[in-house]
Amino acid sequence: MAETKTQRKRTIHIENTQPDVVTRLIVSIVGVALTASAFGIWLVPGDIRYPEMSLLKLGLSLFMLLSGLCCLTVLRR
């Protein structure tokens, strides 16, 4: 019996290539900048009258911290 198109298994070959030096440098600079900005955002004085700004700063700093750490850890693979 002949195989149909849906029965064939497709194999995808992914080469294990490392990113070049420029890409690694840019990603590491972005990762360090995001991680430092996550802590640096708390150095800017906030207005006490608006407590929701603290919640916004918390969410933004957590996002920047996680993004920066992801940029730094992806380079170790």
C-alpha positions in Angstrom: 0.0 0.0 0.0 1.4 3.4 -0.9 1.9 6.0 1.7 -0.1 9.2 1.6 1.2 12.6 2.4 -0.3 12.6 5.8 1.3 9.2 6.7 4.9 10.2 5.9 7.0 11.2 8.8 8.9 14.5 8.3 12.2 14.9 9.9 13.5 18.3 10.6 17.3 18.6 11.1 18.3 21.4 13.3 22.0 22.3 13.4 23.5 22.9 16.7 25.1 26.2 15.9 26.2 28.8 18.4 25.4 32.5 17.9 28.2 34.6 16.7 30.2 36.9 18.9 28.3 40.1 18.0 24.9 38.5 18.8 26.2 37.1 22.1 27.6 40.6 23.0 24.4 42.4 22.2 22.2 39.9 24.1 24.5 40.0 27.1 24.5 43.8 27.1 20.7 43.9 26.9 20.5 41.3 29.7 22.8 43.3 32.0 21.0 46.5 31.2 17.5 45.0 31.9 18.7 43.4 35.2 20.3 46.6 36.4 17.3 48.7 35.4 15.0 46.4 37.4 16.9 47.4 40.5 17.5 51.0 39.4 13.9 51.7 38.9 13.5 51.7 42.7 16.1 54.4 43.1 13.8 57.0 41.4 11.7 58.6 44.1 8.0 57.9 43.8 5.1 60.0 44.7 3.6 58.9 48.0 0.1 60.1 47.0 -0.2 57.4 44.3 0.3 54.0 45.8 -0.7 52.3 42.5 2.6 53.6 41.1 4.4 51.3 43.5 2.5 48.3 42.1 3.3 49.4 38.6 7.0 49.8 39.5 6.9 46.3 41.0 5.4 44.7 37.9 7.8 46.5 35.6 10.8 45.7 37.7 9.8 42.0 37.8 9.3 41.9 34.1 12.7 43.6 33.5 14.4 41.3 35.9 13.0 38.1 34.4 13.7 39.3 30.9 17.3 40.2 31.7 17.9 36.9 33.4 16.5 35.1 30.4 18.8 37.0 28.1 21.8 36.0 30.3 20.9 32.4 30.7 20.1 31.7 27.1 23.8 32.4 26.3 24.9 29.6 28.5 23.4 26.9 26.3 
